[in-house]
Amino acid sequence: MSSLAQGRTSKINTFVATVMLALLSAAPMAQAGPVKSLMKNMKQEMQNALNSNSMPEFSQHFARLKSDAQQASKQSYRSDQATYNEGMAQLEKELAVVEQNIQANNLQGAKDSLKSINKTKKHYHDLLG
């Protein structure tokens, strides 16, 4: 192979390596999008549920919150997957308590148990940065 051909091959290999590195380093950022979006939706649905004046209204917002939480629990997290999974498992347990209050038609109890989730949220958000 001539030195000109070797130079072109070397430039192409460098270019391909650079593109691959850029794609791989962008992958964690791409994963942050779904998690961030779901968390934002969860926050909004939590507020809507807490501001509800009836059990049907509360239940509707809670169902959306729970669905978003289930979707979020299936996402990968960029830096500390184990802690993220632990936090999502804890959230699932606390949502089950809210659901028990819904089934008992206890709106205030459902709201109180939903409010208590904020402690867990803060704890895991602090851990995960």
N, C-alpha and C positions, 0 to 999 in steps of 0.2 A: 504494500500500500504506500502511496506517495505521502510525503510530509503534508501536502495540502489536504489530502483526503483524511489523514490522521487528525489534522487540526479541526476539520469540519466535524468528524466523528466525536472528537473530544468536546466541541462546543455543543453538539446535539445532546450528548450524554449529560453534560453539565446542565443544559436547559431542562431536560427531562427530570433530572434529579431535583432541580429547583422547583419545578411544577409539582412534583410528587410531595416534596417537603411542605410546600404551601398548602396543598390539599389536606395532608395529614394534620398539620397544625391548626387548620380551620375547622376540623371535625369536632373538637370539643366545644368550640364556640357555636357551631350549628346545633349541637345538642342542648345548649343553654336556652335556645329559643322556645322549644316546646315546654320545658319545665317552667320558665319564667312566665309564659303565657298562661299556663294552667294555674300557677300560683296566683297570678293576678285575678283570674276568673274566680278562684276559690275565695280570695279575700272579698271580692265584690258580692258573691253569693252569701258569704257569712254575714256581711253587713246587712244585706237584704233580708236574710232570715231573722236576724236580731231585731230588725225594724218592723217585722211582720206583726199584724194585729189579730191574726186568726191561724188556727192550726193548718187549714188547707194552704194558706199562703206560705207559712213557715215550711211546710212539707215540700212544697214545690221548689223553693230555694235550696232546701237541704238536699233534695234529690240531685240537683245540679252540682252542688258542692261535693257530694259523695261521688258522683260520676267523674268529676274532674280529679278528685283525690285518687280514685282507682286508676285513671289514665296516668296521672303523675307518678304513681307507684311503679309503673311499668317502664318509666324512662330511665336512661342512664344519667349519672351525674358526673360532671367533669373531674372533680378532685377527690372526693371521699365517698365512694359508692356505699361502703358499709354503714357509715353514719347516716347517709341519706335513706338507705333501706330501713334502718332502725327507727328513724323519725317517721317514716311513712307507716311502718307497722304500729307505732304508738298512736299515730293519728287514726288509723283504722280502728283500734280498740276504743278510742275516745268517741269516735263517730258512732260506734255501736251503742254507747251509753245514751247518746242523743236519740238514736233510733228507738231505744226502749222507752224513753219519755214520749216520743211521738206515738208509739203504739198504745201507751197508757193515756193518750190524749191530754198530756200534761205540758201545756205550752210554756209555762214559766220554767218548769224543770228542764225542758228541751233547750230553752234559751240559756239557762244557767250552765248546763253542761256544755253547750256550744261555746259560751264565754270562757270556760275553763281551758279550752283548747289553746287559747292565746298564750298560756304559760309554756306549753309544749312547743308551740310555734316559735316563740322567742328563743327558747333554749336551743332548738336545732338550727335556727337561722344564725344564732351566735356561733355555734360549733362549725357550721359550714361556710361562714363568712358571707 
